[in-house]
Amino acid sequence: MQGTTGIGKFDWTTILLYFALVVIGWFNIYSASLPETATVFFDFQNIHSKQLVWIGLSVVLILFILGVDSKFYERFSSVIYILAIVSLVGLFVFGSTIAGQRAWYAFGGMSLQPAEFVKAATALAMAKYLSDMQTNIKEFKDQLKAFLILLIPIVLILMQPDPGSALIYFAFIFPMYREGMHGAYLLLGFFAAFLFVLTLAFDPPLVIAAVILIVFTLFLKNRKRRPSVLKYVLISLACIGFSLSVDFVFDKVFKQHHRDRFNIVLGKEIDIKGVGYNTNQSEIAIGSGGWFGKGWTQGTQTKGNFVPEQHTDYIFSTVGEEWGFAGSFLVVLLFVFLIIRLLYLAEKQHSTFNRVYGYSVAAILFVHFFVNISMVIGLFPTVGIPLPFLSYGGSALWGFTVLIFIFLRLDSQKHIHG
């Protein structure tokens, strides 16, 4: 029987971290979007006023999520996932195109991006599947089914096209690894990404020669164990084949602006006025902040609108300019504490479903946080990934709110499942 959940049973550390980041986000959105001619504090035409409405509605959403029976999320996880997939399919019929992406449903003066909510639905579906007694994630057939749960939203999101949102789904590798999937998948993923970038940065013959040398060195190192020559030959051929396919994928699959962004990050092109303008201006804004920043609403780069879309994907550049290193460090610290707290709570769960979902939430937040800040400081190509709780946007704020507070609702009942 479902127990009564008192207000004290929710993890208030996580809740306070959530609201701290949301409040910091709003102050920076206010600074990044405040028009020079603004005469009133609240005007729905202004971005910061719209975000304030989204924040207020988020509180209503939180109360609704926490008021639902915790068992509902597990019992109806498959239904929620199917409805989420239908919402992505529906975009191709009823969706609106914004900035070249058919990724939004428009309702009068507002719009919603279903991809932001599909992450929570996929996390529920993954948690349900991995917690099934019939599932053994160490078995290849069960791994294929788990990857299929991820592949469906990835393909639909790529068709919008929105490669940034699709990239986030690789975060689910971490909860799968936690539940017993072989670590080779993690290593394989990191190695594939490394090999991809290495091939773009250097001529393929040099990369192939380096791969052969590395594999041959590993073979000699293990020769006392009588390693299989065929195994190492196949590894070499797979790596060489992957490396040779990089140019085809880069030239034929990537769009021109994706190629330009990779080339700029790799130093193969210098384009501070074109594709590289955002990143260059962002770096200037962050660097100009010094140790303690120029003060709230006092950032010259921010007030001069030098960083396009600064209130969305590049909001961290406002933090860097106006709050300096100290403020930036504080924001990073809050994110680190939040992610660690979520992992800590996930490990305390007595239910596999709750634990997998908790790990999924932490992993999604980590990938968003890591990629966005890497993008803003020029270490990663611009891929359109918002910074959780700080970037402007109702869909993103609601999506992250749903992710976290479903987990807090599940966590509040862990003593019952124990």
N, C-alpha and C positions, 0 to 999 in steps of 0.2 A: 504494500500500500504506500502511495506517495506521501512523504512527510511534509510538514509545513516548513517552509523556508523563511527564516527570519532575516531581517536586513543585515544582521551581523555575520551571517554565514557566507556572504559574498566576499571575495577577496578584495578588500579596499585598497591594498597596495597597488594592484593592477588598475583599479578604477581611478585612483588618484593620478597615476602615471598617464593614463589615457586622457583625462581632462587637462592635465598639465600641458601635454603636447597639443591638444586641440586649442587651448587658450593661446599658447605661443604661436600656433599656426595662424589664428585669427589676427593677432596683433601685427604679424608680418604681412598678411594679406592686406590688411588695412593700409599699411605703409606703402606696399607695392602697387596698390590700385587707387589710392586717394587722388582724385582729380585736383588740379590747381585751383579750380573755380568752385570747389565744394563749399557750400554755405550751411548745410544741415548735416547732423550726424547720421541720421537714418534716411536713406533714399534708395528705394528698391532698384533704381537704375544703376546704383553703384555695386561693384562686386563684393565689397566687404559687408554691405548690408544683406546681400543675398546669402553670403556665407553664414551670417549671423542667424538667418532664418533656418538654414540647413542644420546648424548646430542645435537650435531650439527644437526642431523636428527630430533630431537624433535622440534627444532626451526622451521624447515620446516613444520613439522606436526602442530605446533601451528598456523602458518600463514594460513595453509589450513583450519583448524577448524574455525578460526576467520573470514575467508573469505567466508564461506558458510552462506547462508541465515538462520537466526535463526529459522525460521518457518520449515525448512527442518527437524530438529531434532525431532520436535513433529509430523509432518505429516508422517514421515517414521519410527517412533520409532518401530512399530510392525514389519516392514520389517527388520530393523537392528537387532532386537531381534531374529527373525527366522534365519537370516543368522549366528548370533553368535552361536545359538544352533546347526546349521548344522556344524559349524566349530568344535564343540566339538565332534559331532558324527563322523565326518571325521577322527578324531584321531585314531579310532579303525581300520581304514583301511589304512590310509596313514601316521599315526603318527610315530614318533621315540621314542624309550624308552631310557630315561636318568635317571640314579640313581633309577631304578626300577619303574619309572612312564612313562606311555605312554601319555605324555602331551605336546609333542612338534612337530612342523613341521620343518623339516630341509631343508634349502636351501643353498646348497654348504657349505660354512664355517660358516653360521649363522643359528640360530634357533629362532622360535617364539612360545610362549606359549599362545594359544587363551584364556585360562581362565582369563588372565589378562585384556583382552578386553571385555570379557563377562560381567564383573561387570558394565561397563558403559552401555552396551546394556540392561542389566536387570534393571538398574536405569531408563533408558528411558522408558522401557516397564511398569515399576511400576508407573512412573509419568503419563504416558498416561492413564493407567487404573484408577488410583485414581482420576484423573482430569475429568474423564468421568462423565457427569451429571447423568447417570444411576447408577453409583456406590455409594453405601453408606457403607463405611467401618465398620460402626457400626452393619450392618447386617451380620449374620453368613455365608450366602451363598456367599456374596461378599468377606468376609474374606477368604473363601476356595479358591476362584478364585485367590486372591492375593497371597496366599501361594503356589498355583500351579505354578505361574510365577517363584517363587523362587525354588520350588522343582525340576523342570526339570533340571536346571543347576547344582543344588546340587548333584543329583543322578549321572549325567554324569561325574562330577568331582570326585566324590567318587569312580567311577568305574575305574579311571585312574591308581592307586588310589592316590588322593591328598587331604587328610582330612583337611590340613591347609587352602587351597583355599576354600574348601566347608564351613569351619567355618565362613568365612567372610560374607556369605550371611545372617547370623543372624543380621547383622547391619541394614537390611531393616525393622526390627521391629520398629526402632526409627521413621523413616518417617511415617510409618503406624500409630503409636501412635500419632504423631503430627497431623495427619489428622482425628483423632477421634476414632481410635480403643481403646477399653477399656484397661485401665492400668493393668487389671488383667493378660493379656498376658505377660507383662514385668515382673510382680511379679512372675508369674508361671514359666517363663523361668529361672529367677535368683534362685528361690527356688529349681527347678529341678536340676540345676547345683550344688547348695549347698548340696542338699540331695545326689546327686551322689558322690561328693567328700567325704562327711561325711561317707557314707557307705563304701567307699574304705579305709578310714582312721581308722574306728572302726568296731567292730564286728556288723553284721546286727541286732542281738537281742537287743544290746544297742541302736542302732539307732531307731528301731521299738518302744522300750519302751519310748524313748525321744519323738517320734512323737505322740504317744498316750497321753503322759503327756501334751504336748503342745496343742493338739486339745482339750483335756478335760479341760484345763485351760481356753482356749478361750470360750468353751461352758459355763463354770461357770460364766465367765466375762459378757457374754451376756444373762444370764438367765432371767434378768428382761424384756428382749424383747421377751421372749418366743421363743427361737430359735428352729428350726426343728432338732429333734434328728437324723432323717434319713440323713439330710444334713451332719451333723458332722460325722456320721458313714461312709458315703460314702467317705468323705474327708480322713478319717483315713485309710479306705481300699485301696484307690487309692495310698496314700503315702506309705503304707506298701507294696503294690504290686510293686510299682516302685522301692522301696528299695531292695526287693527280686530279682528283675530282673537285678540289677546292676552287680552282680557277673557273670551272664550268658553273659551279653553284654561285660564285661571286659575280660572274658576268651575266648569267642567264636567269638566275632565280632572284637575286637581290635587285632592288630598284636603284636607279642612279643616285638618289639622295642617300640610300644606305651605303652604297659604295664610296661616295664622297666622305661620309662621316667616318668610315673605317680608315680610309686613306689619310684623313686629317689626324686621327688619333695615333696612327702608326708613323706619322711624320713623313709620309710620301707626298703629301700636298700641304701647302700653306694657303689658307683661304680665310683670312680674318674678316672679309667683307661679305662672303657668300655663306655657304653651308656652315663654316666654322665660326660665323659671327657670334651666335648665341654663346657658345662655349668660351670664346675669347673674352667677350664682355663679362661673362659670369666670373671668369678667373680674375679679371681686373677688379670687379666689384668686391669679391672676397678678399683679394690681396690688399685693397685699399682700406679695409676695416681695421687693420693692425691688431693690437692686443685686445682693446676694449671697444672698438667700433666708433662710429661717428654719432651714435645716438638714434633713438627711435624717430622715424620719419625724417631723419637728417641725411640719409645717404644720397650723395650727389648722383651716383650711377643709377640708383633706384628712382629718385625723383626725376631724373632726366630721361627715363624710359629707354636706357641704353640696352637693357637685356629684354628681348622680346619674350612675351608670355612668362614674365618673371613671377607672377602670382600663382602659376600652376607648377610645371615641372622644374622650374628654376628658382623656386621659393627659397632654397637654401642659400642662394647668393645674396638675398636680402638679409638673412641672418648673419652671414659673414661680414657684410659691409656695415650694418648698423649695430651689430652686437659684438663684432670682432671675434678673435680667437676664443675668448672666454665664453661668449654666448654660443658659438658654434660647438665648443667642447661640451657645454651643458646640454645642448640638444642631442648630440651624439650619445652622451652619457645616459640621458633619459631613454633613448631607444635601446641601448645596451641593457639597461636595467629591466625594461619592459620585456624584452625577448628572453633574458635569463629568468625572469620571474615566471613567464609562461612555460618555459621548459621545466622549471622547478615544480610548478603545479601539475604539469603533465605527468611527471615521474611519480607524483604522489597518488595518481588515480588508481583505483582498484578495478576499473573497467577498461578493457582494451579499447573499446570504442572511444571513451573519453580521452585516453592517452594518445591515440592516433590523431584524433581531432586536435588536441592541444599542440602536438608536435607540428601538425599541418599549419596551424595558425602562426606559430612561432617562425616556421620556415618561410611562409609567405611574407610576413613582415620583414624578415631578415633580407630576403632577396630584393624586395622593394627598396628598403633602406640602403642596402649596399650598392645596388645598381644606380639608384637615383643620385646619391652623393658622388659616386665615381663618375657619373655622367656630367654633373655640374662642375667638377674640378678638372675635367678633361682626361680622365683615365679610362673612360668607357664611351663608346659612340652614343649619340643622342638617339634614344629609342622610345621616348614618350612614356616614361613610367613615373607616376606621381610619388611624392614623398608622403607616406601615410600621416594623416591628421593635419599636416601643415599645408599641403597643396590645396588650392581652391578647387572646389567641385563637390556638388551634393552626392553624386553617385559614388565617388571614391570614399568620401567620409562615411556614407551609409554602409558601403561595402565592408570597410574595415570595422565599423561599429558592430555590424552583424557578426562578423568573424569572431571578434573578441568576446562579445557578451553572450553568444551562444555557449562559448566555452566556459564562461563564468557561471552560467546557469547550470551547466553539466557539473562543474566543479563544486557547486554549492550542495550537491546531493551525493558527493562521493562517500560520505559516512554511511549513507543508506545502502549503497551497493557493496560496501565492505562487509 
